[in-house]
Amino acid sequence: MANSQNAIDDILRNAGYRDPDFVIANLDRVQDTKIKLSAFQDAIYSIYLNNPDKAQKLIDASEHKEALEAYIHKINQS
């Protein structure tokens, strides 16, 4: 079971920039909060570059809203 979970985590972390919608649709499969947030941040960043409004809607609906808003703020400061 641990190997399966590691594979899921790796797939989602690596897909964040290429297929952010896939990542968001499958975040519920990630058990570790840190890994889930990291994958979500990568996906949000990718979406934000193309569609900031969509990214904000996803952030607003997330249980990790504060962390994601801080992440986007940090990106905007760069």
Backbone torsions as a table, in degrees:
resi	resn	phi	psi	omega
1	MET	NA	-38.7	-179.8
2	ALA	-62.8	-38.7	178.8
3	ASN	-64.1	-38.9	177.8
4	SER	-64.4	-43.5	179.4
5	GLN	-64.7	-40.8	177.5
6	ASN	-62.0	-40.0	178.9
7	ALA	-64.4	-44.0	177.9
8	ILE	-61.0	-46.7	179.6
9	ASP	-58.6	-45.8	-179.0
10	ASP	-63.9	-43.5	179.9
11	ILE	-60.6	-46.1	-177.1
12	LEU	-69.8	-38.2	177.5
13	ARG	-64.4	-38.2	-177.8
14	ASN	-79.8	-20.7	-177.9
15	ALA	-90.6	-5.4	-174.3
16	GLY	-53.8	-38.5	-177.8
17	TYR	-90.4	-30.0	-176.8
18	ARG	-85.2	-37.8	-175.7
19	ASP	-143.8	70.6	-175.3
20	PRO	-62.4	-31.2	179.2
21	ASP	-66.4	-37.1	175.5
22	PHE	-61.4	-43.6	-179.6
23	VAL	-61.8	-49.9	-177.9
24	ILE	-62.0	-38.8	179.7
25	ALA	-67.4	-20.2	-175.5
26	ASN	-116.6	10.6	-179.7
27	LEU	-61.3	-27.1	-179.9
28	ASP	-66.3	-12.2	178.8
29	ARG	-84.5	-10.7	-179.0
30	VAL	-91.7	128.9	-177.6
31	GLN	-91.6	-35.2	-176.6
32	ASP	-80.1	122.9	-176.2
33	THR	-61.7	-40.7	-179.4
34	LYS	-64.9	-42.0	179.6
35	ILE	-67.8	-41.6	178.1
36	LYS	-59.6	-46.8	-179.5
37	LEU	-64.7	-41.5	179.1
38	SER	-62.2	-45.7	178.6
39	ALA	-64.0	-40.5	179.4
40	PHE	-64.4	-41.9	178.4
41	GLN	-60.7	-44.1	178.5
42	ASP	-61.0	-44.1	-179.8
43	ALA	-65.8	-44.3	179.6
44	ILE	-61.5	-42.1	178.7
45	TYR	-59.0	-46.6	179.9
46	SER	-62.2	-44.3	179.1
47	ILE	-66.6	-42.4	-178.2
48	TYR	-58.1	-37.8	-179.8
49	LEU	-63.2	-32.2	-177.4
50	ASN	-101.1	-27.9	-174.3
51	ASN	-154.7	82.5	-177.9
52	PRO	-57.8	-33.6	179.8
53	ASP	-66.2	-43.4	177.7
54	LYS	-62.5	-42.6	178.8
55	ALA	-59.9	-43.4	-178.6
56	GLN	-65.6	-37.7	177.7
57	LYS	-63.3	-40.9	178.1
58	LEU	-66.3	-39.7	178.0
59	ILE	-63.4	-46.9	-178.4
60	ASP	-60.1	-32.7	-178.5
61	ALA	-86.4	-4.1	-174.1
62	SER	-88.9	148.9	173.0
63	GLU	-72.4	-11.8	-179.6
64	HIS	-107.1	30.8	-173.4
65	LYS	-52.5	-49.5	-177.4
66	GLU	-60.3	-46.3	-179.2
67	ALA	-65.0	-39.7	-179.6
68	LEU	-70.4	-39.2	176.5
69	GLU	-64.1	-40.0	176.7
70	ALA	-63.4	-39.1	178.6
71	TYR	-63.2	-46.6	178.6
72	ILE	-64.4	-40.6	177.2
73	HIS	-59.8	-43.4	179.4
74	LYS	-62.3	-41.3	178.6
75	ILE	-62.3	-43.4	-178.7
76	ASN	-66.5	-24.6	179.3
77	GLN	-78.1	-20.3	-176.8
78	SER	-76.0	NA	NA
